[in-house]
């Protein structure tokens, strides 16, 4: 079943290639959406795809790439909108 998830990752997640690593993970899982850094030091992800693949991305977010220190991951499950065609790094 296709779903959408909104994630906010807290911790030492800027300057450690979190966005590019998350993009790589999402593309490998055939997810669509975006990832971006927020001014408050968090990383934000909106992704769509199969629910099990989204859960795998969320599990990865609790670890992050080498050098990251994830303190907390907030998650919100949303309705699938089929809004995206790729998974990209977004900039505010």
MARBA-3410 file (N, C-alpha, C, O; in Angstrom, 1 decimal):
92
0.8,-1.2,0.0,0.0,0.0,0.0,0.9,1.2,0.0,1.8,1.3,0.8 ~ 0.6,2.2,-0.8,1.4,3.4,-0.9,0.9,4.4,0.2,-0.3,4.5,0.5 ~ 1.9,5.0,0.8,1.7,6.0,1.9,2.6,7.1,1.7,3.4,7.2,0.8 ~ 2.5,8.1,2.6,3.4,9.3,2.6,3.8,9.4,4.1,3.0,9.2,5.0 ~ 5.0,9.8,4.3,5.5,10.1,5.7,6.3,11.4,5.7,7.0,11.8,4.7
6.1,12.1,6.8,6.8,13.3,7.1,7.7,13.1,8.3,7.3,12.7,9.4 ~ 9.0,13.2,8.1,10.0,13.0,9.2,10.8,14.2,9.5,11.1,15.0,8.6 ~ 11.1,14.4,10.8,12.0,15.5,11.2,13.0,14.8,12.1,12.7,14.2,13.1 ~ 14.3,15.0,11.7,15.4,14.3,12.4,16.2,15.3,13.2,16.6,16.4,12.6 ~ 16.3,15.1,14.4,17.0,16.0,15.4,18.4,15.4,15.8,18.6,14.2,15.8
19.3,16.2,16.0,20.6,15.8,16.5,21.7,16.5,15.7,21.5,17.6,15.1 ~ 22.9,15.9,15.7,24.0,16.4,14.9,23.8,15.8,13.4,24.4,14.8,13.1 ~ 23.0,16.5,12.6,22.6,16.0,11.3,22.9,17.0,10.2,22.6,16.7,9.0 ~ 23.5,18.1,10.5,24.0,19.0,9.5,25.5,18.9,9.3,26.2,18.6,10.3 ~ 26.0,19.0,8.1,27.4,18.9,7.8,28.0,17.5,7.9,29.2,17.3,8.0
27.1,16.5,7.8,27.5,15.1,7.8,27.0,14.3,6.6,27.0,13.1,6.7 ~ 26.6,15.0,5.6,26.1,14.4,4.4,24.8,13.6,4.6,24.4,12.7,3.9 ~ 24.0,14.1,5.6,22.7,13.5,5.8,21.8,13.5,4.7,21.1,12.6,4.3 ~ 21.7,14.7,4.0,20.7,14.9,2.9,21.1,14.0,1.7,20.2,13.3,1.2 ~ 22.4,14.0,1.3,22.7,13.2,0.2,22.6,11.7,0.5,22.3,10.9,-0.4
22.9,11.3,1.7,22.8,9.9,2.1,21.3,9.5,2.1,21.0,8.4,1.7 ~ 20.5,10.4,2.6,19.0,10.1,2.7,18.5,10.0,1.3,17.6,9.1,1.0 ~ 18.9,10.8,0.4,18.5,10.7,-1.0,18.9,9.4,-1.6,18.1,8.8,-2.3 ~ 20.1,9.0,-1.4,20.6,7.7,-1.9,19.8,6.5,-1.3,19.4,5.7,-2.1 ~ 19.5,6.6,0.0,18.6,5.5,0.6,17.3,5.5,0.0,16.7,4.5,-0.4
16.7,6.7,-0.2,15.3,6.8,-0.7,15.2,6.3,-2.2,14.3,5.6,-2.5 ~ 16.2,6.7,-2.9,16.2,6.2,-4.3,16.4,4.7,-4.4,15.8,4.1,-5.3 ~ 17.2,4.1,-3.5,17.4,2.7,-3.5,16.1,2.0,-3.1,15.8,0.8,-3.6 ~ 15.3,2.6,-2.3,14.0,2.1,-1.9,12.9,2.4,-2.9,11.7,2.1,-2.6 ~ 13.2,3.1,-3.9,12.2,3.6,-5.0,11.2,4.5,-4.4,10.0,4.4,-4.7
11.6,5.4,-3.5,10.7,6.3,-2.9,10.8,7.7,-3.7,11.8,7.9,-4.3 ~ 9.8,8.5,-3.6,9.8,9.8,-4.1,9.6,10.8,-3.0,9.1,10.5,-2.0 ~ 10.0,12.1,-3.3,9.8,13.1,-2.3,11.0,14.0,-2.2,11.7,14.3,-3.2 ~ 11.4,14.5,-1.0,12.5,15.4,-0.8,13.0,15.4,0.6,12.4,14.9,1.5 ~ 14.3,15.9,0.7,14.9,16.1,2.0,15.6,17.4,2.0,16.1,17.9,1.0
15.5,18.1,3.2,16.2,19.4,3.3,16.7,19.7,4.7,16.2,19.1,5.7 ~ 17.6,20.6,4.8,18.1,21.1,6.1,17.1,22.2,6.5,16.7,23.0,5.7 ~ 16.8,22.3,7.8,16.1,23.4,8.3,17.0,24.3,9.1,18.0,23.8,9.7 ~ 16.6,25.5,9.2,17.4,26.5,9.9,17.6,26.2,11.4,18.6,26.6,12.0 ~ 16.7,25.4,12.0,16.8,25.1,13.4,17.7,23.9,13.7,17.8,23.4,14.8
18.4,23.4,12.7,19.4,22.3,12.8,18.8,20.9,12.6,19.6,19.9,12.7 ~ 17.6,20.8,12.2,17.0,19.5,11.9,17.1,19.2,10.4,17.4,20.1,9.6 ~ 16.8,18.0,10.1,16.6,17.6,8.7,15.2,17.2,8.5,14.7,16.5,9.4 ~ 14.6,17.6,7.4,13.2,17.2,7.2,13.1,16.4,5.9,13.7,16.7,4.9 ~ 12.2,15.4,6.0,12.0,14.5,4.8,10.5,14.4,4.6,9.7,14.2,5.6
10.1,14.5,3.4,8.7,14.0,3.0,8.9,13.0,1.9,9.6,13.3,0.9 ~ 8.4,11.8,2.1,8.6,10.7,1.2,7.3,10.0,0.9,6.4,9.9,1.8 ~ 7.2,9.4,-0.3,6.0,8.6,-0.7,6.5,7.3,-1.3,7.6,7.3,-1.9 ~ 5.7,6.3,-1.1,6.0,5.0,-1.7,5.4,3.9,-0.9,4.4,4.1,-0.1 ~ 5.8,2.7,-1.1,5.3,1.5,-0.4,5.6,1.7,1.2,6.7,2.1,1.5
4.6,1.4,2.0,4.7,1.5,3.4,5.9,0.9,4.0,6.6,1.4,4.8 ~ 6.2,-0.4,3.6,7.4,-1.1,4.1,8.7,-0.4,3.8,9.6,-0.3,4.6 ~ 8.8,0.2,2.6,10.0,0.9,2.1,10.1,2.2,2.9,11.2,2.6,3.3 ~ 9.0,2.9,3.2,9.0,4.1,4.1,9.5,3.8,5.5,10.2,4.5,6.1 ~ 9.0,2.6,6.0,9.5,2.2,7.3,11.0,1.9,7.3,11.7,2.3,8.3
11.5,1.4,6.3,12.9,1.1,6.1,13.7,2.4,6.1,14.8,2.6,6.8 ~ 13.2,3.4,5.4,13.8,4.8,5.4,13.8,5.4,6.8,14.8,5.9,7.2 ~ 12.7,5.2,7.5,12.6,5.8,8.8,13.6,5.1,9.8,14.3,5.7,10.6 ~ 13.8,3.8,9.6,14.8,3.0,10.5,16.2,3.6,10.2,17.0,3.8,11.1 ~ 16.5,3.8,8.9,17.8,4.4,8.5,18.0,5.7,9.2,19.1,6.1,9.6
16.9,6.5,9.2,17.0,7.9,9.8,17.4,7.9,11.2,18.0,8.8,11.7 ~ 17.1,6.8,12.0,17.5,6.7,13.4,19.0,6.6,13.5,19.6,6.9,14.5 ~ 19.7,6.0,12.4,21.1,5.9,12.4,21.8,7.0,11.7,22.7,7.7,12.2 ~ 21.3,7.3,10.5,21.9,8.3,9.6,23.2,7.9,9.1,23.6,6.7,9.3 ~ 23.9,8.7,8.3,25.2,8.4,7.8,26.3,8.4,8.9,26.1,8.9,10.0
27.5,8.0,8.5,28.6,8.0,9.4,28.9,9.5,9.8,28.9,10.4,8.9 ~ 29.1,9.8,11.0,29.3,11.1,11.5,28.1,11.8,12.1,28.2,12.8,12.8 ~ 26.9,11.2,11.8,25.7,11.8,12.3,25.5,11.2,13.7,25.9,10.2,14.1 ~ 24.8,12.0,14.5,24.4,11.6,15.9,22.9,12.0,16.0,22.6,13.1,16.4 ~ 22.0,11.0,15.7,20.6,11.3,15.8,20.1,11.1,17.2,20.3,10.1,17.8
19.4,12.2,17.6,18.8,12.2,19.0,17.4,11.7,19.0,16.9,11.0,19.9 ~ 16.6,12.1,17.9,15.2,11.8,17.9,14.7,11.9,16.4,15.2,12.7,15.6 ~ 13.7,11.1,16.1,13.0,11.2,14.8,11.6,11.4,15.0,10.9,10.5,15.6 ~ 11.0,12.5,14.6,9.6,12.7,14.7,9.0,12.2,13.4,9.5,12.4,12.3 ~ 7.8,11.5,13.4,7.2,10.9,12.2,5.7,11.2,12.2,5.1,11.2,13.3
5.2,11.4,11.1,3.8,11.6,10.9,3.4,10.9,9.6,3.9,11.2,8.5 ~ 2.5,9.9,9.7,2.0,9.2,8.5,0.8,10.1,7.9,-0.1,10.5,8.6 ~ 0.9,10.2,6.6,-0.1,11.0,5.8,-0.7,10.2,4.7,-0.2,9.1,4.3 ~ -1.7,10.8,4.1,-2.3,10.1,2.9,-1.4,10.3,1.7,-0.7,11.3,1.5 ~ -1.3,9.3,0.9,-0.6,9.3,-0.4,-1.2,10.3,-1.3,-2.4,10.2,-1.6
-0.3,11.1,-1.9,-0.8,12.1,-2.9,-0.3,12.0,-4.3,-0.7,12.6,-5.2 ~ 0.7,11.1,-4.4,1.4,10.9,-5.7,1.9,12.2,-6.3,1.6,12.5,-7.5 ~ 2.5,13.0,-5.4,2.9,14.4,-5.7,4.3,14.5,-6.4,4.5,15.4,-7.1 ~ 5.1,13.5,-6.3,6.5,13.6,-6.7,6.8,12.5,-7.8,6.2,11.5,-7.8 ~ 7.8,12.8,-8.6,8.3,11.8,-9.6,9.7,11.3,-9.3,10.1,10.3,-9.8
10.4,12.0,-8.4,11.8,11.7,-8.0,12.0,12.0,-6.6,11.0,12.5,-5.9 ~ 13.1,11.7,-6.0,13.5,12.0,-4.7,14.7,13.0,-4.8,15.7,12.6,-5.3 ~ 14.5,14.2,-4.3,15.6,15.2,-4.5,15.9,15.9,-3.2,15.2,15.9,-2.2 ~ 17.1,16.6,-3.2,17.5,17.5,-2.1,16.8,18.8,-2.4,16.9,19.4,-3.5 ~ 16.0,19.3,-1.4,15.3,20.6,-1.6,16.0,21.7,-0.8,16.7,21.4,0.2
15.9,22.9,-1.3,16.5,24.0,-0.6,15.3,25.0,-0.4,14.5,25.2,-1.2 ~ 15.4,25.6,0.8,14.3,26.6,1.2,14.4,27.8,0.3,13.6,28.7,0.4
END
